[in-house]
């Protein structure tokens, strides 16, 4: 049986309450429905920075990480008992350069940047999932990491960079889900959409200097960093990606892309 080559995704994953957004749930569900079924899912989330590259749990049933606060109790009871992916973990380690150490953290479960979108996209939790760390925030080094991971796509592995196109939480005046996007968020999002449409990876790499709305859109840059793993995993990082989701939630940009 042949295995479909999977695309790579950059998701604006939001916070746990995004699962209460009917629009977002419909968008993510439809997106997953349009994809070939993955053999496994590899996630790089904004919520796990660790160097050197660290591989999380490879077993079934590792507890989720509820790395957030101030939400209703039901969000701390969420479950996502996906199968472990030990074979994928071994492949990831083998793809790294011989002079780069890879660390195992077998008790590290999925954080909300990984499991929240997956509960919507693959609610049956029947596809093996592996999370690895962000070993750096340097865009060029993350592009190279994506390049190393690229061959996994030919084996049906869905590579997901999970962040948020804007993430200026300290500068939100209205935190309601329907809030109008602040100027810095709207401006950064429009710029990112234009750079995606142009396949302009060089400008995206230099977003801290070039993008309008900075540093308010990303006072810290971990939520934009997973984008570069996705772009690096593309067969051509300068291709024009498909912009699947746009719009705002809590004034933050949900723009999410797919690359072949």
JOLINPE-V896734 format. One record per residue. PHI is phi in degrees with one decimal (NA if undefined). PSI is psi in whole degrees, 0 to 359 (none if undefined). OMEGA is omega in whole degrees, 0 to 359 (* if undefined). Layout:
<<PHI:PSI:OMEGA> <PHI:PSI:OMEGA>>
//
This chain:
<<NA:128:180> <-76.5:151:179> <-109.1:130:181> <-70.7:138:172> <-70.4:125:184> <-86.0:152:168> <-74.6:181:170> <-120.3:147:187> <-122.9:148:164> <-118.2:117:183> <-108.0:136:165> <-86.2:100:194> <-83.3:339:178> <71.1:197:179> <-107.5:168:181> <-49.8:321:181> <-65.9:352:176> <-62.0:338:177> <-67.5:348:176> <-88.2:355:178> <-87.6:109:182> <-59.2:322:181> <-63.5:311:182> <-63.3:318:179> <-62.3:317:178> <-63.5:318:182> <-65.0:313:181> <-67.2:319:179> <-63.0:317:179> <-65.7:321:179> <-60.7:311:179> <-61.3:323:180> <-66.1:336:180> <-85.4:349:182> <-90.8:152:167> <-60.5:155:179> <-72.8:125:180> <-70.4:152:169> <-79.5:333:178> <-163.8:165:181> <-126.2:129:178> <-114.5:121:186> <-116.6:134:170> <-117.2:113:188> <-108.6:149:176> <-61.4:342:188> <-94.9:11:175> <-139.3:98:174> <-103.8:121:179> <-159.3:128:177> <-120.5:141:0> <-70.2:182:179> <-50.8:129:184> <-121.7:136:181> <-103.2:129:182> <-81.7:197:185> <-57.2:140:177> <-114.3:13:183> <-114.0:161:178> <-78.6:140:172> <88.1:8:175> <-63.6:131:183> <-58.6:147:174> <-70.9:162:177> <-106.0:115:180> <-91.2:75:188> <-89.6:60:181> <-159.7:170:181> <-147.8:158:174> <85.7:12:181> <-105.4:163:177> <-57.0:153:186> <-56.4:328:185> <-61.2:334:180> <-72.9:342:178> <-92.4:2:176> <-110.8:5:180> <-61.4:144:178> <-128.3:148:173> <-153.2:86:187> <-90.4:66:179> <-73.4:154:176> <-62.9:152:174> <-73.7:167:184> <-134.7:63:181> <-64.2:325:179> <-65.4:319:178> <-64.9:320:178> <-59.3:318:179> <-65.1:322:179> <-67.0:318:179> <-59.1:312:180> <-60.6:321:182> <-69.7:336:181> <-81.1:348:181> <-81.6:151:180> <-59.1:150:183> <-61.5:333:183> <-91.3:7:178> <-112.3:123:182> <-74.9:141:174> <-118.3:133:185> <-109.6:144:175> <-102.5:135:174> <-128.2:79:194> <-65.4:342:180> <-98.6:8:183> <-87.5:109:181> <-79.2:184:180> <-77.1:134:174> <-89.0:177:189> <-69.7:339:175> <-66.9:338:178> <-94.8:306:191> <-80.6:331:182> <-59.5:307:178> <-64.8:328:182> <-69.3:330:177> <-63.7:336:178> <-91.3:317:185> <-74.8:319:183> <-134.3:69:189> <-64.5:341:180> <-75.6:349:177> <52.0:42:183> <-111.8:13:178> <-113.8:131:179> <-57.7:137:181> <-126.6:136:175> <-129.7:133:174> <-110.8:136:174> <-121.7:161:185> <-81.5:163:165> <-83.2:108:184> <-81.0:351:181> <-160.1:164:172> <-109.4:6:181> <-77.2:119:185> <-56.0:319:183> <-68.5:321:177> <-67.4:326:178> <-72.1:327:172> <-58.7:316:180> <-65.5:323:176> <-61.7:315:178> <-59.8:321:177> <-60.9:319:179> <-62.9:324:184> <-82.7:346:187> <-51.9:318:182> <-58.6:337:180> <-63.4:332:181> <-62.1:327:180> <-70.5:346:177> <-99.5:11:177> <87.4:12:180> <-84.1:129:176> <-89.2:115:178> <-93.1:126:184> <-125.3:118:166> <-92.9:122:188> <-117.1:115:180> <-148.9:226:175> <-160.7:131:187> <-63.8:327:164> <-131.7:149:186> <-150.0:44:181> <-86.0:59:184> <-54.6:321:182> <-65.1:344:186> <-108.6:11:177> <-83.8:125:177> <-90.8:332:179> <-124.2:104:183> <-87.9:14:180> <-72.8:150:182> <-57.4:329:183> <-93.1:10:185> <-58.6:145:175> <-69.1:143:181> <-66.4:129:172> <-60.6:159:181> <-55.2:317:182> <-63.4:326:180> <-73.4:315:180> <-63.7:320:182> <-69.2:317:179> <-64.1:317:181> <-62.5:316:179> <-63.2:319:178> <-62.3:314:180> <-61.4:318:178> <-61.3:320:178> <-67.2:319:181> <-68.7:322:175> <-61.0:314:183> <-63.5:334:179> <-93.2:355:185> <61.3:35:189> <-93.3:79:183> <-67.3:324:182> <-60.2:316:178> <-67.3:321:178> <-62.3:319:177> <-59.0:323:184> <-96.1:29:187> <-60.4:329:182> <-64.4:331:180> <-96.0:329:189> <-98.6:330:189> <-77.2:135:172> <-67.5:155:180> <87.8:355:177> <-85.5:147:3> <-89.6:7:184> <-65.7:323:181> <-65.3:327:179> <-144.0:79:177> <-61.4:331:164> <-125.8:152:196> <-107.3:11:185> <-65.5:338:181> <-84.2:345:174> <-96.1:337:185> <-58.9:320:181> <-60.4:338:177> <-53.2:322:188> <-75.8:334:171> <-64.3:316:179> <-60.9:312:181> <-63.3:321:179> <-66.3:329:180> <-76.7:351:178> <-67.9:150:175> <-64.7:336:175> <-147.6:101:184> <-56.0:338:181> <-95.1:7:174> <-64.9:160:176> <-83.8:114:181> <-74.0:162:172> <-83.9:124:179> <-92.9:103:192> <-86.6:321:183> <-128.1:138:171> <-137.3:193:182> <94.4:188:189> <-136.0:153:172> <-139.7:124:187> <59.2:24:182> <82.4:359:180> <-98.6:145:187> <-78.2:128:179> <-92.7:8:188> <-53.0:128:184> <-137.5:145:189> <-131.0:164:176> <-132.0:134:177> <-122.3:149:179> <-97.5:none:*>>
//
